Amino acid sequence: NFATSISPWIVPYEALKPFTCETISRVQQDPEPLDYLKDPNYSSFDIDLTVSIQGQDMPQAEQVCRTNMRNLYWNIKQQLVHHTVTGCRMRPGDLLGTGTISGGEQDSLGSLLEMSWRGTRDVPLGSSGENRKFLKDFDKVIMRGKCQNKVQDSNGNERILSLGFGECNGKIFPAGSIIESNPAHVHLEQEVLAAHGVSQVASMGARRFHTWKLYGYWRSSCTWRVRIALAAKGIKYEYVPIDISKGDQHDSEHENRNRMRQVPTLEVYDEEAKTKRLLSQSLAIIEFLEETFPNSGCSMLPKDPIERMRVRQISEIINSGIQPLQNLSVLKAISSNGQMDSKDWAHKAISKGLEAVEVLALQILEELKEDRGNDSVYLAGTREPTMADACLIPQLYNARRYDVDLATTCPHLLEVEKRCNKLEWIASCHANLQSDAQV
């Protein structure tokens, strides 16, 4: 959605039981639930919900909606059952939303779009004299929830039992705004940036690093990996081709960028140090991007330490155990020696490495099957592509160049490749689509 705020308060399900109540409909007849959704204890919770809006020039917020969770026709148990009926596995920490909670009166409608009837009528903001059809820049939206009930204590005395959900609020800023973060709460905030080539909500790193330039070669596996990582983070960059087939990497100008005279090199301006930074080694670059932009786009490294270890393990098998052995400089050295055919050398090295990755990936998949079912679709058993997938895609391309029988050697890896290439941001990084491609 255009904006999502989450209250820091957590209210356990058990704490809500004293506030169990009938739903507004009392019984479910229209529509009648299917058998798997029928709840013999059909009920809801008496949670009072309010929404207020405070415009930029308003001295205080004005309440525009008051509704109650008992207005939900489908209770939260039914919603959870319906969400999982097709096999979706829920885990602790997963978040589900109830959807709009609206009552029958104008001031109990849970959506501004409903209140304004798709923008055809004004919604007055209390006594402020202001109206809204849609939210405006600098509007502050405040949501509150609470439960309150009369109960008797052990002595038979009546008392009020209250339970609060805290306050959840958010402020609308113009598109492209840079929000000054309170250092004490920086871990609760995300930066809103459209500048410096970052297309998504990003971390503090987006303010520090900008003006990206990638020096690489279209068919270079290492350059390809970095292209995928930059695409994953939504980072726009200038591409500068270095034709390693002609030896351009040995020019003194490029040697000053990369002392190993290799590709890729990623150049970026560091606003904090007021200088350009030159980054080399593809996996180091990918980890830098992930650590600098942890909240942008697709995560190249999972947060769980075991999952992260698996990603690094597979990445290093490809990065250290396959790719260097079929590198152009190695193959030239083998050819000059004359004792072995360089293509045969590359074929054997790639086949051996991909066989190892295939076995490891299948072991991970089997280990996770009971917990995740078919959700583990990418190389390291993750739900989204990672650094391991960024290493795999160009390696399979090179395997085909050296006539490796992939259908026999690594059929599972081919399935992973197929899934990855369904994602436009990965498919667009293909070597043959680059400006310096020679196809």
Salt bridges, closest charged atoms under 4 A:
GLU14 OE2 - LYS17 NZ 3.04
GLU22 OE1 - ARG26 NE 3.33
GLU32 OE2 - LYS38 NZ 3.54
ASP35 OD1 - LYS38 NZ 3.35
ASP39 OD2 - LYS77 NZ 3.28
ASP48 OD1 - ARG66 NE 2.95
GLU130 OE1 - ARG132 NH1 2.96
ASP139 OD2 - ARG132 NE 2.76
GLU167 OE1 - ARG144 NH2 2.92
GLU191 OE1 - ARG207 NH2 2.44
GLU238 OE1 - LYS213 NZ 3.89
GLU253 OE2 - ARG257 NH2 3.24
GLU255 OE2 - ARG259 NH2 3.55
GLU267 OE2 - LYS276 NZ 3.96
ASP270 OD1 - ARG208 NE 2.87
ASP270 OD2 - ARG277 NE 3.01
GLU271 OE1 - HIS210 NE2 2.51
GLU271 OE2 - LYS274 NZ 2.50
GLU272 OE2 - ARG208 NH1 3.79
GLU287 OE1 - ARG312 NH2 2.87
GLU290 OE1 - LYS233 NZ 2.77
GLU307 OE2 - ARG372 NH2 2.03
ASP344 OD2 - LYS348 NZ 3.41
GLU366 OE1 - LYS369 NZ 3.65
GLU367 OE2 - ARG310 NH2 2.92
ASP371 OD2 - ARG372 NE 3.99
ASP375 OD2 - ARG383 NH2 3.82
ASP403 OD2 - LYS343 NZ 3.30
GLU415 OE2 - LYS418 NZ 3.65
GLU417 OE1 - ARG400 NH2 2.75
